[in-house]
Each structure stands twice: as C-alpha cells, then as structure tokens.
Amino acid sequence: MDLDLAKETQRNVDSAIEAANADYTNRDYAAAIRHLRIAWDALPHPKERYSESYHIAKYLAQTHLLLEQPAEAKPWSERMFVCAPGRIDSGERDFIAAKVAFAAGDLAGAKAYLRKADQKSLGRCFEGQDKKYRDLLSSADS
C-alpha cells in the first residue's frame, strides 16, 4: 500500500510537478527535469512508497529519452519498478525500460522488457507507439 503525503509536502510536490509540466509544454526539457528533481527531493523517505514517486520517475525517464539521454533515463526507468508498490502493473514500467534499453542500443534487453510488457498489457502497450518496438518483439532471436 502506498503512503499519503503530508498536506504541505503534497503542495510542494504538486507545485514542482506543475512547473515541470509547464516547462515540458514550452519545450524547456532541461527545466522540466530540474523541477521533477525538486519534486523527487521533496518526497520523504522512503520515497518509493509514495504514489507520486512513480509518476516523477516515469516523467524523468521519458524526458531524458526525449533529450536522447538513455544513460540518464536508465536509473529512473529502473527505479520505476520499486516505486508505488501498490500500483497495478500493466506493463508500463517494462515498456519504458524497453524504450530506454532500445535507445541505449541494448536490443536484447529491450526485447526482454517488451516481452514482459506485451504479456502484462495483453498487447495494449504497443498502441500509439513507434512500430520499431513491435518489430523488435516480432524479430527472430539471434
């Protein structure tokens, strides 16, 4: 079960996430990352026990990917697996980890994550995504 934040902490986290969303909308991705880090730092320990931790880690991984920074995205995609343990696992964690592995050139790792994401989501994880991920999953093992 995930923990609830104290009201003041919730306001601080929400404010930083809202600022990150505005930065993202304005395509200031570096500023979005800074605000997401502020939100992460505002979470009390153990950070991963709060539902907000999942979203922050997810957005950090995705924004680093957008900036073509798979090395910076990787620790956040890995951290997603332990964030918000009460959250239903629909394969999203695995799919984002697959994207990070793919961007880093680890096609075997990406394929392994894609298999898990496909199984957990019953294929829904591929909807609206780049065809290259489905193609990788469908490719023969080398």
ABEGO torsion letter per residue (X at the ends): XBBBBBAAAAAAAAAAAAAAAAAAAAGBAAAAAAAAAAAAAABBOBAAABAAAAAAAAAAAAAAAAAGBAAAAAAAAAAAAABGAABBBAGAAAAAAAAAAAAAGBAAAAAAAAAAAAAAAGGAAABGBBAAAAAAAABBBX
